[in-house]
């Protein structure tokens, strides 16, 4: 993963964790880079991230495909989608500031939800596309 991708993840984390509305839905300290062994749900996870160099001869540029997952237990699919909606509102077209790079755009691409087999957990999987230079 590139240094710019790490800057993007830090900016996203700061945006999400700093929003009182999202914290009201999830509780404090609900954003993680992995699902903990005994997670406190609901939780938001940084899941997959793929970064590609799309530079031109003149300008360095990267495209980032990022997946965030919203996990809930007893709260069900409705709560997972409610939290995902707040995450989308906070990130779609957000003007995040990256130290040492510039975010050209950040767009929500898709959301899908599912129930984890043999559990009471629901997951809303959100895909975003970002371009940095």
URURFEN-V813748 format. One record per run of one state. SS is the DSSP state (A for helix, B for strand, O for the rest). FROM is the first residue (numbers start at 1). LEN is the number of residues. Records with the same first field share a line. If there is no record, write none. Layout:
BEGIN
SS->FROM-LEN  FROM-LEN
END
This chain:
BEGIN
O->1-2  18-2  27-4  33-10  54-8  73-3  92-6  99-2  102-1  116-6  133-1
A->3-15  20-7  76-16
B->31-2  43-11  62-11  98-1  101-1  103-13  122-11
END
